[in-house]
Amino acid sequence: MALTFYWYPKCGTCRNAKKWLDAHHLSYSEVHIVDHPPTRAQLQEFHQSSGLELKKFFNTSGLKYRELGIKDKMKVATEDELLDILASDGMLIKRPILTNGESVTVGFKEEEYEKMWL
């Protein structure tokens, strides 16, 4: 199955992940995560497929995250509420997200990419 790469071109981590994908000759379709963020349903699928806690999908170092006080909301919000928050703004989503429709990685760690995508 084809890879889909959700990224933000101004993000250094995203650019590093893209370089890694290109260096390993993996074909993928690019999706600008801010202009075309994943839907709530897609985020829910990513969450379920990844086996990660939902909080791992939040861009905790982002300005929006701090402005909206999501750290505090994280402690009391339900999973549904967190998915709604996440789906409301592509800048809240940790990036890049790489998926083949079954497996998902969030962020970029070279060792994780090697294990999952090679």
N, CA, C and O atoms as a GROMACS GRO file, in nm:
protein
  472
    1MET      N    1   0.084  -0.119   0.000
    1MET     CA    2   0.000   0.000   0.000
    1MET      C    3   0.088   0.125   0.000
    1MET      O    4   0.196   0.127   0.060
    2ALA      N    5   0.042   0.227  -0.067
    2ALA     CA    6   0.119   0.350  -0.083
    2ALA      C    7   0.132   0.426   0.049
    2ALA      O    8   0.044   0.420   0.135
    3LEU      N    9   0.242   0.497   0.061
    3LEU     CA   10   0.266   0.579   0.180
    3LEU      C   11   0.207   0.718   0.161
    3LEU      O   12   0.211   0.776   0.052
    4THR      N   13   0.152   0.772   0.270
    4THR     CA   14   0.107   0.909   0.273
    4THR      C   15   0.186   0.981   0.382
    4THR      O   16   0.193   0.935   0.496
    5PHE      N   17   0.244   1.094   0.344
    5PHE     CA   18   0.335   1.170   0.430
    5PHE      C   19   0.270   1.304   0.462
    5PHE      O   20   0.266   1.394   0.378
    6TYR      N   21   0.220   1.317   0.585
    6TYR     CA   22   0.162   1.443   0.631
    6TYR      C   23   0.273   1.526   0.690
    6TYR      O   24   0.338   1.485   0.787
    7TRP      N   25   0.297   1.643   0.633
    7TRP     CA   26   0.410   1.724   0.678
    7TRP      C   27   0.382   1.872   0.666
    7TRP      O   28   0.283   1.915   0.606
    8TYR      N   29   0.471   1.949   0.727
    8TYR     CA   30   0.467   2.095   0.722
    8TYR      C   31   0.604   2.137   0.669
    8TYR      O   32   0.704   2.121   0.739
    9PRO      N   33   0.611   2.191   0.548
    9PRO     CA   34   0.740   2.219   0.484
    9PRO      C   35   0.836   2.306   0.565
    9PRO      O   36   0.958   2.296   0.547
   10LYS      N   37   0.785   2.392   0.653
   10LYS     CA   38   0.873   2.479   0.733
   10LYS      C   39   0.931   2.407   0.855
   10LYS      O   40   1.016   2.461   0.925
   11CYS      N   41   0.886   2.284   0.879
   11CYS     CA   42   0.929   2.207   0.996
   11CYS      C   43   1.058   2.131   0.963
   11CYS      O   44   1.062   2.052   0.869
   12GLY      N   45   1.162   2.156   1.041
   12GLY     CA   46   1.291   2.091   1.019
   12GLY      C   47   1.283   1.939   1.032
   12GLY      O   48   1.346   1.867   0.955
   13THR      N   49   1.207   1.891   1.129
   13THR     CA   50   1.192   1.747   1.148
   13THR      C   51   1.124   1.685   1.026
   13THR      O   52   1.163   1.577   0.981
   14CYS      N   53   1.025   1.753   0.973
   14CYS     CA   54   0.956   1.705   0.852
   14CYS      C   55   1.052   1.700   0.733
   14CYS      O   56   1.052   1.603   0.657
   15ARG      N   57   1.134   1.803   0.719
   15ARG     CA   58   1.231   1.805   0.608
   15ARG      C   59   1.331   1.691   0.622
   15ARG      O   60   1.370   1.630   0.523
   16ASN      N   61   1.374   1.662   0.746
   16ASN     CA   62   1.466   1.550   0.768
   16ASN      C   63   1.400   1.418   0.733
   16ASN      O   64   1.464   1.331   0.673
   17ALA      N   65   1.274   1.402   0.770
   17ALA     CA   66   1.202   1.278   0.738
   17ALA      C   67   1.188   1.264   0.586
   17ALA      O   68   1.206   1.154   0.532
   18LYS      N   69   1.157   1.374   0.518
   18LYS     CA   70   1.143   1.371   0.372
   18LYS      C   71   1.275   1.332   0.307
   18LYS      O   72   1.277   1.251   0.213
   19LYS      N   73   1.386   1.387   0.356
   19LYS     CA   74   1.519   1.352   0.302
   19LYS      C   75   1.544   1.202   0.321
   19LYS      O   76   1.598   1.136   0.231
   20TRP      N   77   1.506   1.149   0.438
   20TRP     CA   78   1.525   1.007   0.466
   20TRP      C   79   1.443   0.922   0.368
   20TRP      O   80   1.493   0.825   0.312
   21LEU      N   81   1.318   0.960   0.348
   21LEU     CA   82   1.231   0.885   0.255
   21LEU      C   83   1.289   0.887   0.114
   21LEU      O   84   1.292   0.785   0.046
   22ASP      N   85   1.334   1.005   0.072
   22ASP     CA   86   1.392   1.018  -0.063
   22ASP      C   87   1.522   0.939  -0.075
   22ASP      O   88   1.546   0.875  -0.177
   23ALA      N   89   1.606   0.944   0.028
   23ALA     CA   90   1.733   0.871   0.026
   23ALA      C   91   1.711   0.720   0.018
   23ALA      O   92   1.796   0.647  -0.034
   24HIS      N   93   1.600   0.673   0.071
   24HIS     CA   94   1.569   0.530   0.069
   24HIS      C   95   1.474   0.494  -0.046
   24HIS      O   96   1.421   0.383  -0.052
   25HIS      N   97   1.454   0.588  -0.136
   25HIS     CA   98   1.376   0.568  -0.259
   25HIS      C   99   1.236   0.512  -0.232
   25HIS      O  100   1.187   0.426  -0.305
   26LEU      N  101   1.174   0.564  -0.125
   26LEU     CA  102   1.037   0.523  -0.095
   26LEU      C  103   0.942   0.622  -0.162
   26LEU      O  104   0.960   0.743  -0.151
   27SER      N  105   0.843   0.572  -0.231
   27SER     CA  106   0.747   0.662  -0.295
   27SER      C  107   0.634   0.692  -0.197
   27SER      O  108   0.592   0.606  -0.119
   28TYR      N  109   0.587   0.814  -0.202
   28TYR     CA  110   0.485   0.859  -0.108
   28TYR      C  111   0.411   0.977  -0.169
   28TYR      O  112   0.461   1.044  -0.259
   29SER      N  113   0.290   0.999  -0.119
   29SER     CA  114   0.219   1.121  -0.157
   29SER      C  115   0.229   1.217  -0.039
   29SER      O  116   0.217   1.177   0.077
   30GLU      N  117   0.252   1.343  -0.071
   30GLU     CA  118   0.268   1.447   0.032
   30GLU      C  119   0.135   1.514   0.059
   30GLU      O  120   0.058   1.543  -0.033
   31VAL      N  121   0.108   1.540   0.186
   31VAL     CA  122  -0.009   1.617   0.226
   31VAL      C  123   0.039   1.726   0.322
   31VAL      O  124   0.099   1.697   0.426
   32HIS      N  125   0.011   1.849   0.287
   32HIS     CA  126   0.046   1.962   0.374
   32HIS      C  127  -0.048   1.958   0.494
   32HIS      O  128  -0.168   1.979   0.481
   33ILE      N  129   0.008   1.929   0.611
   33ILE     CA  130  -0.074   1.902   0.730
   33ILE      C  131  -0.152   2.023   0.780
   33ILE      O  132  -0.252   2.006   0.851
   34VAL      N  133  -0.110   2.143   0.744
   34VAL     CA  134  -0.182   2.263   0.788
   34VAL      C  135  -0.290   2.299   0.686
   34VAL      O  136  -0.403   2.331   0.723
   35ASP      N  137  -0.256   2.294   0.557
   35ASP     CA  138  -0.352   2.327   0.451
   35ASP      C  139  -0.459   2.218   0.435
   35ASP      O  140  -0.574   2.247   0.405
   36HIS      N  141  -0.419   2.093   0.456
   36HIS     CA  142  -0.510   1.979   0.439
   36HIS      C  143  -0.493   1.882   0.555
   36HIS      O  144  -0.445   1.770   0.536
   37PRO      N  145  -0.532   1.923   0.676
   37PRO     CA  146  -0.510   1.836   0.792
   37PRO      C  147  -0.594   1.709   0.783
   37PRO      O  148  -0.700   1.708   0.720
   38PRO      N  149  -0.547   1.602   0.847
   38PRO     CA  150  -0.627   1.480   0.850
   38PRO      C  151  -0.762   1.508   0.919
   38PRO      O  152  -0.770   1.592   1.008
   39THR      N  153  -0.863   1.438   0.876
   39THR     CA  154  -0.995   1.455   0.938
   39THR      C  155  -0.995   1.390   1.076
   39THR      O  156  -0.902   1.319   1.113
   40ARG      N  157  -1.098   1.418   1.150
   40ARG     CA  158  -1.113   1.357   1.283
   40ARG      C  159  -1.113   1.205   1.270
   40ARG      O  160  -1.049   1.135   1.349
   41ALA      N  161  -1.185   1.154   1.170
   41ALA     CA  162  -1.191   1.009   1.149
   41ALA      C  163  -1.054   0.952   1.115
   41ALA      O  164  -1.017   0.845   1.164
   42GLN      N  165  -0.978   1.022   1.032
   42GLN     CA  166  -0.842   0.977   0.999
   42GLN      C  167  -0.754   0.978   1.123
   42GLN      O  168  -0.678   0.884   1.146
   43LEU      N  169  -0.763   1.083   1.202
   43LEU     CA  170  -0.684   1.092   1.325
   43LEU      C  171  -0.718   0.977   1.419
   43LEU      O  172  -0.630   0.919   1.483
   44GLN      N  173  -0.846   0.944   1.427
   44GLN     CA  174  -0.887   0.833   1.512
   44GLN      C  175  -0.828   0.702   1.460
   44GLN      O  176  -0.781   0.619   1.539
   45GLU      N  177  -0.829   0.683   1.328
   45GLU     CA  178  -0.769   0.563   1.269
   45GLU      C  179  -0.618   0.559   1.297
   45GLU      O  180  -0.565   0.455   1.334
   46PHE      N  181  -0.550   0.673   1.278
   46PHE     CA  182  -0.407   0.679   1.304
   46PHE      C  183  -0.378   0.640   1.449
   46PHE      O  184  -0.288   0.562   1.478
   47HIS      N  185  -0.457   0.696   1.539
   47HIS     CA  186  -0.440   0.669   1.682
   47HIS      C  187  -0.455   0.520   1.709
   47HIS      O  188  -0.372   0.460   1.778
   48GLN      N  189  -0.560   0.459   1.656
   48GLN     CA  190  -0.585   0.317   1.680
   48GLN      C  191  -0.477   0.229   1.615
   48GLN      O  192  -0.434   0.130   1.674
   49SER      N  193  -0.434   0.265   1.494
   49SER     CA  194  -0.333   0.186   1.423
   49SER      C  195  -0.195   0.196   1.487
   49SER      O  196  -0.117   0.101   1.484
   50SER      N  197  -0.167   0.312   1.545
   50SER     CA  198  -0.032   0.337   1.597
   50SER      C  199  -0.004   0.267   1.729
   50SER      O  200   0.110   0.232   1.759
   51GLY      N  201  -0.109   0.248   1.808
   51GLY     CA  202  -0.088   0.194   1.942
   51GLY      C  203  -0.033   0.297   2.039
   51GLY      O  204   0.001   0.264   2.152
   52LEU      N  205  -0.023   0.423   1.995
   52LEU     CA  206   0.030   0.530   2.080
   52LEU      C  207  -0.082   0.595   2.159
   52LEU      O  208  -0.199   0.588   2.122
   53GLU      N  209  -0.044   0.658   2.270
   53GLU     CA  210  -0.140   0.738   2.344
   53GLU      C  211  -0.179   0.856   2.257
   53GLU      O  212  -0.097   0.906   2.179
   54LEU      N  213  -0.301   0.902   2.270
   54LEU     CA  214  -0.350   1.014   2.189
   54LEU      C  215  -0.266   1.140   2.211
   54LEU      O  216  -0.247   1.219   2.119
   55LYS      N  217  -0.215   1.158   2.333
   55LYS     CA  218  -0.136   1.278   2.360
   55LYS      C  219  -0.009   1.284   2.274
   55LYS      O  220   0.047   1.392   2.255
   56LYS      N  221   0.037   1.170   2.223
   56LYS     CA  222   0.156   1.167   2.136
   56LYS      C  223   0.129   1.232   2.001
   56LYS      O  224   0.222   1.262   1.927
   57PHE      N  225   0.002   1.254   1.968
   57PHE     CA  226  -0.034   1.316   1.841
   57PHE      C  227  -0.038   1.468   1.849
   57PHE      O  228  -0.058   1.535   1.748
   58PHE      N  229  -0.019   1.522   1.968
   58PHE     CA  230  -0.022   1.668   1.984
   58PHE      C  231   0.117   1.727   1.969
   58PHE      O  232   0.216   1.672   2.019
   59ASN      N  233   0.124   1.839   1.899
   59ASN     CA  234   0.248   1.914   1.882
   59ASN      C  235   0.266   1.999   2.009
   59ASN      O  236   0.230   2.117   2.012
   60THR      N  237   0.322   1.938   2.111
   60THR     CA  238   0.331   2.003   2.242
   60THR      C  239   0.427   2.122   2.244
   60THR      O  240   0.423   2.203   2.337
   61SER      N  241   0.512   2.134   2.144
   61SER     CA  242   0.604   2.247   2.142
   61SER      C  243   0.549   2.364   2.059
   61SER      O  244   0.614   2.468   2.046
   62GLY      N  245   0.431   2.345   2.004
   62GLY     CA  246   0.373   2.448   1.919
   62GLY      C  247   0.310   2.563   1.997
   62GLY      O  248   0.265   2.546   2.110
   63LEU      N  249   0.309   2.678   1.935
   63LEU     CA  250   0.251   2.799   1.994
   63LEU      C  251   0.102   2.780   2.021
   63LEU      O  252   0.053   2.819   2.127
   64LYS      N  253   0.030   2.722   1.926
   64LYS     CA  254  -0.114   2.700   1.940
   64LYS      C  255  -0.144   2.614   2.063
   64LYS      O  256  -0.239   2.641   2.137
   65TYR      N  257  -0.064   2.511   2.083
   65TYR     CA  258  -0.082   2.420   2.196
   65TYR      C  259  -0.078   2.498   2.327
   65TYR      O  260  -0.161   2.479   2.415
   66ARG      N  261   0.020   2.586   2.337
   66ARG     CA  262   0.034   2.666   2.459
   66ARG      C  263  -0.076   2.772   2.470
   66ARG      O  264  -0.133   2.791   2.577
   67GLU      N  265  -0.106   2.839   2.359
   67GLU     CA  266  -0.210   2.943   2.359
   67GLU      C  267  -0.344   2.888   2.405
   67GLU      O  268  -0.416   2.954   2.480
   68LEU      N  269  -0.378   2.768   2.361
   68LEU     CA  270  -0.508   2.708   2.393
   68LEU      C  271  -0.509   2.634   2.526
   68LEU      O  272  -0.613   2.582   2.568
   69GLY      N  273  -0.394   2.629   2.593
   69GLY     CA  274  -0.387   2.563   2.724
   69GLY      C  275  -0.422   2.415   2.718
   69GLY      O  276  -0.488   2.362   2.807
   70ILE      N  277  -0.379   2.350   2.613
   70ILE     CA  278  -0.417   2.210   2.592
   70ILE      C  279  -0.354   2.117   2.696
   70ILE      O  280  -0.410   2.012   2.728
   71LYS      N  281  -0.240   2.154   2.747
   71LYS     CA  282  -0.177   2.071   2.850
   71LYS      C  283  -0.274   2.046   2.966
   71LYS      O  284  -0.284   1.934   3.016
   72ASP      N  285  -0.343   2.150   3.008
   72ASP     CA  286  -0.439   2.137   3.117
   72ASP      C  287  -0.565   2.061   3.073
   72ASP      O  288  -0.620   1.981   3.149
   73LYS      N  289  -0.609   2.087   2.951
   73LYS     CA  290  -0.727   2.017   2.898
   73LYS      C  291  -0.702   1.868   2.886
   73LYS      O  292  -0.793   1.787   2.904
   74MET      N  293  -0.577   1.832   2.856
   74MET     CA  294  -0.538   1.692   2.837
   74MET      C  295  -0.570   1.608   2.962
   74MET      O  296  -0.602   1.490   2.952
   75LYS      N  297  -0.562   1.670   3.078
   75LYS     CA  298  -0.582   1.599   3.205
   75LYS      C  299  -0.728   1.563   3.229
   75LYS      O  300  -0.757   1.466   3.299
   76VAL      N  301  -0.820   1.640   3.172
   76VAL     CA  302  -0.962   1.621   3.203
   76VAL      C  303  -1.049   1.584   3.083
   76VAL      O  304  -1.161   1.537   3.100
   77ALA      N  305  -0.999   1.606   2.962
   77ALA     CA  306  -1.079   1.583   2.842
   77ALA      C  307  -1.093   1.434   2.811
   77ALA      O  308  -1.005   1.354   2.842
   78THR      N  309  -1.204   1.400   2.750
   78THR     CA  310  -1.225   1.263   2.703
   78THR      C  311  -1.148   1.244   2.573
   78THR      O  312  -1.101   1.341   2.513
   79GLU      N  313  -1.135   1.120   2.531
   79GLU     CA  314  -1.067   1.092   2.405
   79GLU      C  315  -1.140   1.161   2.289
   79GLU      O  316  -1.076   1.216   2.199
   80ASP      N  317  -1.273   1.158   2.291
   80ASP     CA  318  -1.351   1.225   2.186
   80ASP      C  319  -1.324   1.375   2.183
   80ASP      O  320  -1.309   1.433   2.076
   81GLU      N  321  -1.317   1.437   2.298
   81GLU     CA  322  -1.289   1.580   2.305
   81GLU      C  323  -1.148   1.610   2.254
   81GLU      O  324  -1.128   1.709   2.183
   82LEU      N  325  -1.053   1.525   2.289
   82LEU     CA  326  -0.916   1.545   2.242
   82LEU      C  327  -0.907   1.530   2.090
   82LEU      O  328  -0.835   1.606   2.025
   83LEU      N  329  -0.979   1.434   2.035
   83LEU     CA  330  -0.981   1.417   1.889
   83LEU      C  331  -1.041   1.540   1.821
   83LEU      O  332  -0.994   1.584   1.716
   84ASP      N  333  -1.147   1.594   1.881
   84ASP     CA  334  -1.208   1.716   1.826
   84ASP      C  335  -1.109   1.832   1.826
   84ASP      O  336  -1.099   1.906   1.728
   85ILE      N  337  -1.037   1.847   1.936
   85ILE     CA  338  -0.937   1.954   1.948
   85ILE      C  339  -0.828   1.934   1.842
   85ILE      O  340  -0.791   2.027   1.771
   86LEU      N  341  -0.778   1.812   1.833
   86LEU     CA  342  -0.671   1.779   1.739
   86LEU      C  343  -0.713   1.807   1.595
   86LEU      O  344  -0.635   1.860   1.516
   87ALA      N  345  -0.836   1.772   1.562
   87ALA     CA  346  -0.885   1.789   1.425
   87ALA      C  347  -0.918   1.934   1.392
   87ALA      O  348  -0.940   1.968   1.276
   88SER      N  349  -0.921   2.020   1.492
   88SER     CA  350  -0.961   2.160   1.470
   88SER      C  351  -0.853   2.245   1.405
   88SER      O  352  -0.884   2.350   1.349
   89ASP      N  353  -0.726   2.202   1.410
   89ASP     CA  354  -0.617   2.285   1.359
   89ASP      C  355  -0.495   2.198   1.330
   89ASP      O  356  -0.443   2.130   1.420
   90GLY      N  357  -0.450   2.200   1.205
   90GLY     CA  358  -0.334   2.119   1.166
   90GLY      C  359  -0.207   2.154   1.242
   90GLY      O  360  -0.117   2.070   1.253
   91MET      N  361  -0.199   2.276   1.296
   91MET     CA  362  -0.080   2.315   1.371
   91MET      C  363  -0.074   2.246   1.508
   91MET      O  364   0.031   2.248   1.574
   92LEU      N  365  -0.183   2.187   1.551
   92LEU     CA  366  -0.184   2.115   1.679
   92LEU      C  367  -0.132   1.972   1.666
   92LEU      O  368  -0.103   1.907   1.767
   93ILE      N  369  -0.121   1.925   1.544
   93ILE     CA  370  -0.084   1.785   1.520
   93ILE      C  371   0.067   1.770   1.511
   93ILE      O  372   0.135   1.844   1.439
   94LYS      N  373   0.119   1.673   1.586
   94LYS     CA  374   0.263   1.644   1.579
   94LYS      C  375   0.293   1.592   1.440
   94LYS      O  376   0.215   1.517   1.381
   95ARG      N  377   0.405   1.634   1.390
   95ARG     CA  378   0.440   1.598   1.254
   95ARG      C  379   0.584   1.555   1.243
   95ARG      O  380   0.665   1.585   1.331
   96PRO      N  381   0.618   1.486   1.137
   96PRO     CA  382   0.530   1.436   1.032
   96PRO      C  383   0.455   1.309   1.077
   96PRO      O  384   0.492   1.242   1.173
   97ILE      N  385   0.349   1.280   1.004
   97ILE     CA  386   0.279   1.153   1.020
   97ILE      C  387   0.300   1.078   0.890
   97ILE      O  388   0.278   1.132   0.781
   98LEU      N  389   0.342   0.953   0.901
   98LEU     CA  390   0.361   0.868   0.784
   98LEU      C  391   0.275   0.744   0.802
   98LEU      O  392   0.280   0.680   0.907
   99THR      N  393   0.198   0.711   0.700
   99THR     CA  394   0.110   0.595   0.711
   99THR      C  395   0.098   0.523   0.577
   99THR      O  396   0.111   0.583   0.470
  100ASN      N  397   0.074   0.394   0.586
  100ASN     CA  398   0.044   0.315   0.466
  100ASN      C  399  -0.100   0.266   0.471
  100ASN      O  400  -0.140   0.181   0.391
  101GLY      N  401  -0.177   0.319   0.564
  101GLY     CA  402  -0.316   0.278   0.579
  101GLY      C  403  -0.335   0.174   0.688
  101GLY      O  404  -0.446   0.152   0.735
  102GLU      N  405  -0.225   0.109   0.727
  102GLU     CA  406  -0.230   0.009   0.834
  102GLU      C  407  -0.138   0.047   0.949
  102GLU      O  408  -0.176   0.039   1.066
  103SER      N  409  -0.017   0.087   0.915
  103SER     CA  410   0.082   0.128   1.016
  103SER      C  411   0.097   0.280   1.012
  103SER      O  412   0.072   0.344   0.911
  104VAL      N  413   0.138   0.335   1.127
  104VAL     CA  414   0.151   0.480   1.140
  104VAL      C  415   0.272   0.512   1.226
  104VAL      O  416   0.296   0.448   1.328
  105THR      N  417   0.349   0.612   1.184
  105THR     CA  418   0.452   0.669   1.271
  105THR      C  419   0.423   0.818   1.286
  105THR      O  420   0.375   0.884   1.193
  106VAL      N  421   0.454   0.870   1.405
  106VAL     CA  422   0.432   1.011   1.436
  106VAL      C  423   0.566   1.069   1.477
  106VAL      O  424   0.635   1.014   1.563
  107GLY      N  425   0.603   1.181   1.416
  107GLY     CA  426   0.735   1.237   1.441
  107GLY      C  427   0.836   1.164   1.354
  107GLY      O  428   0.799   1.081   1.271
  108PHE      N  429   0.963   1.196   1.372
  108PHE     CA  430   1.066   1.130   1.292
  108PHE      C  431   1.182   1.088   1.380
  108PHE      O  432   1.252   1.171   1.439
  109LYS      N  433   1.200   0.958   1.388
  109LYS     CA  434   1.319   0.898   1.448
  109LYS      C  435   1.369   0.798   1.346
  109LYS      O  436   1.297   0.707   1.306
  110GLU      N  437   1.494   0.816   1.304
  110GLU     CA  438   1.549   0.734   1.197
  110GLU      C  439   1.535   0.584   1.226
  110GLU      O  440   1.499   0.507   1.137
  111GLU      N  441   1.566   0.544   1.351
  111GLU     CA  442   1.558   0.400   1.385
  111GLU      C  443   1.415   0.347   1.369
  111GLU      O  444   1.394   0.235   1.322
  112GLU      N  445   1.319   0.429   1.408
  112GLU     CA  446   1.178   0.388   1.398
  112GLU      C  447   1.137   0.376   1.251
  112GLU      O  448   1.066   0.283   1.213
  113TYR      N  449   1.180   0.471   1.168
  113TYR     CA  450   1.150   0.466   1.026
  113TYR      C  451   1.213   0.340   0.964
  113TYR      O  452   1.149   0.272   0.884
  114GLU      N  453   1.338   0.309   1.001
  114GLU     CA  454   1.405   0.191   0.946
  114GLU      C  455   1.329   0.064   0.980
  114GLU      O  456   1.311  -0.024   0.895
  115LYS      N  457   1.285   0.054   1.105
  115LYS     CA  458   1.211  -0.064   1.149
  115LYS      C  459   1.076  -0.076   1.078
  115LYS      O  460   1.035  -0.184   1.037
  116MET      N  461   1.008   0.036   1.066
  116MET     CA  462   0.870   0.035   1.016
  116MET      C  463   0.861   0.036   0.865
  116MET      O  464   0.776  -0.032   0.808
  117TRP      N  465   0.947   0.112   0.798
  117TRP     CA  466   0.924   0.139   0.656
  117TRP      C  467   1.023   0.075   0.560
  117TRP      O  468   1.004   0.084   0.439
  118LEU      N  469   1.127   0.012   0.610
  118LEU     CA  470   1.220  -0.056   0.517
  118LEU      C  471   1.191  -0.204   0.507
  118LEU      O  472   1.260  -0.275   0.434
   0.00000   0.00000   0.00000
